Amino acid sequence: MIELVVVAVTAGAVASLVAAIRAGDRVQEVASKAVASASFVALGLLRVDGAGAVGGWIVAGLVLCAVGDLLLLGSGRSFDLGLLSFLLGHCAYIGAFATALPPSAWWLPAVVPLALAAAGALRWLWPHLGRRRLPVVAYIVAISVMVWGAVAVVRAGALPATVAPGAILFYLSDLAVARHRFVKAEFLNRGIGLPLYYAGQVLIAMAI
């Protein structure tokens, strides 16, 4: 029951966050984002007892992503630190998936569409990246491996099915962030990307 309450709080905070961004209310935006991110961390902590190393890795990823959420509220150096925090969060999720299922057993056919998607994203973003080209390449590689691992563990039955759609939604939300930061800043990016992101994190937390 308490988990449903936490999910409901997350959903309400995300709705408040999107409304605050639409209205230009910075105070409500910061407060709503903090509550939404703290909520998916809380959901992971509620489920982690007895989950072993896999659960620990996922909670670490949730915490790192929550830190990244707050850092992305800033700009310049804060954005770079937020990108690093999210990169480490993706690496933590990869650690969870590698613990649940050795990478040597990951489903190889998934690499092809993921590599094509990564190449397409890089081609789209490349002219806009400037000095951030290398970090963004590293980030795209990490999120692609993360999605590969999520699909692999679900296909093998090593983790609950929620983790694959969660990882895919996270991937799509990252594309929205990239479009907003590097291509065209507009409400559409955040209005779509934020609900996808928080839904993805909740689904990943539910896989513990």
C-alpha positions in Angstrom: 0.0 0.0 0.0 2.7 2.5 0.9 4.4 1.9 -2.4 1.2 2.9 -4.2 1.2 6.1 -2.1 4.8 6.8 -3.1 4.0 6.3 -6.8 1.0 8.6 -6.5 3.1 11.2 -4.8 5.6 10.9 -7.6 2.9 11.3 -10.3 1.4 14.4 -8.5 4.8 16.0 -8.1 5.5 15.5 -11.8 2.2 17.0 -12.7 3.1 20.0 -10.5 6.5 20.2 -12.0 5.2 20.4 -15.6 2.6 22.9 -14.6 5.3 25.0 -12.8 7.5 25.0 -15.9 4.6 26.0 -18.1 3.7 28.9 -15.7 7.3 29.9 -15.2 7.1 29.4 -11.4 10.7 28.7 -10.4 10.0 28.0 -6.7 7.3 25.5 -7.5 9.5 23.9 -10.2 12.4 23.3 -7.7 10.1 22.0 -5.0 8.2 19.7 -7.3 11.3 18.3 -8.8 12.9 17.6 -5.5 9.7 15.8 -4.3 9.4 13.8 -7.5 13.0 12.7 -7.4 13.0 11.9 -3.7 9.9 9.8 -4.2 11.4 7.4 -6.7 14.5 7.0 -4.4 12.1 6.3 -1.6 10.3 3.7 -3.7 13.7 2.0 -4.3 14.6 2.0 -0.6 11.2 0.5 0.3 11.9 -2.5 -2.0 15.7 -2.9 -1.4 15.6 -5.0 1.7 16.8 -8.5 0.9 17.4 -7.6 -2.8 21.1 -8.1 -2.5 23.7 -6.5 -4.8 21.3 -6.0 -7.7 19.0 -4.0 -5.5 22.0 -2.0 -4.1 23.1 -1.1 -7.6 19.7 0.0 -8.6 19.2 2.2 -5.5 22.7 3.7 -6.2 21.5 4.5 -9.7 18.3 6.1 -8.4 20.2 8.3 -5.9 22.7 9.4 -8.6 19.9 10.3 -11.0 18.1 12.2 -8.3 21.3 14.2 -7.6 21.5 14.8 -11.3 17.9 16.1 -11.4 18.8 18.8 -8.9 22.0 19.7 -10.6 20.2 20.2 -13.9 18.2 22.9 -12.3 21.3 25.0 -12.8 23.4 25.9 -15.9 27.0 25.9 -17.0 29.1 23.9 -14.5 26.0 22.6 -12.7 24.7 21.1 -16.0 28.1 19.4 -16.6 28.0 17.9 -13.1 24.4 16.8 -13.6 25.5 15.1 -16.8 28.2 13.3 -14.9 25.8 12.3 -12.2 23.4 10.8 -14.7 26.3 9.0 -16.5 27.3 7.4 -13.1 23.6 6.5 -12.5 23.5 4.7 -15.9 26.7 2.9 -14.9 25.1 1.8 -11.7 22.1 0.4 -13.6 24.6 -1.4 -15.9 26.2 -2.8 -12.8 22.8 -4.1 -11.6 22.1 -5.8 -14.9 25.6 -7.3 -15.1 25.2 -8.7 -11.6 21.8 -10.2 -12.5 23.1 -11.6 -15.8 26.7 -11.8 -17.0 27.2 -9.5 -20.0 28.5 -12.5 -21.9 24.9 -13.7 -21.9 23.3 -10.5 -23.0 21.2 -10.8 -26.1 23.4 -9.7 -29.0 20.7 -9.0 -31.6 19.7 -6.0 -29.5 23.0 -4.3 -30.2 22.1 -3.6 -33.8 19.0 -1.3 -33.3 20.7 0.3 -30.3 23.8 1.1 -32.3 21.7 2.5 -35.1 19.8 4.7 -32.7 23.0 5.9 -31.0 24.5 6.8 -34.4 21.3 8.6 -35.4 21.3 10.6 -32.1 24.9 11.6 -32.5 24.5 12.7 -36.1 21.5 14.8 -35.0 23.3 16.4 -32.0 26.8 16.7 -33.3 26.7 20.1 -34.9 25.2 21.6 -31.6 27.5 20.0 -29.0 30.7 22.2 -29.2 33.0 21.3 -26.4 30.7 18.8 -25.0 31.1 16.3 -27.8 33.2 13.8 -25.9 31.0 13.7 -22.8 27.9 13.3 -24.9 29.4 10.5 -26.8 30.3 8.7 -23.6 26.8 9.4 -22.3 25.1 8.0 -25.4 27.3 4.8 -25.2 26.3 4.4 -21.5 22.6 4.8 -22.0 22.7 2.4 -25.0 24.5 -0.2 -22.9 22.0 0.4 -20.1 19.1 -0.3 -22.4 20.8 -3.4 -23.8 21.3 -4.8 -20.3 17.8 -4.0 -19.3 16.3 -5.8 -22.4 18.7 -8.7 -21.8 17.9 -9.3 -18.2 14.1 -9.2 -18.9 14.5 -11.6 -21.9 16.4 -14.0 -19.7 14.0 -13.7 -16.8 16.7 -12.4 -14.5 14.8 -9.3 -13.4 11.1 -8.3 -13.5 9.7 -7.1 -16.8 9.3 -3.5 -15.7 13.0 -2.8 -16.0 13.1 -2.9 -19.8 10.3 -0.4 -20.5 11.7 1.7 -17.7 15.1 1.9 -19.3 13.6 2.7 -22.7 11.5 5.5 -21.3 14.7 6.8 -19.6 16.5 6.7 -22.9 13.7 8.6 -24.7 13.6 11.2 -21.9 17.4 11.8 -22.3 16.8 12.6 -26.0 14.2 15.2 -24.9 16.8 16.7 -22.5 19.4 16.8 -25.3 17.0 18.5 -27.7 16.2 21.1 -25.0 19.8 21.7 -24.1 21.5 21.5 -27.5 19.0 21.9 -30.3 15.9 23.9 -29.4 14.8 25.0 -25.9 11.0 24.8 -25.6 8.3 23.6 -23.3 7.5 20.6 -25.5 10.8 18.9 -24.6 10.1 19.1 -20.9 6.4 18.5 -21.1 7.0 15.2 -22.8 10.5 14.3 -21.4 9.8 14.7 -17.7 6.8 12.4 -17.5 8.7 9.8 -19.5 11.8 10.2 -17.2 9.9 9.8 -14.0 7.8 6.9 -15.3 11.0 5.2 -16.3 12.6 5.7 -12.9 9.5 4.3 -11.1 9.5 1.2 -13.4 13.2 0.6 -12.8 12.7 1.0 -9.0 9.8 -1.5 -9.2 12.2 -4.1 -10.7 14.0 -4.4 -7.3 
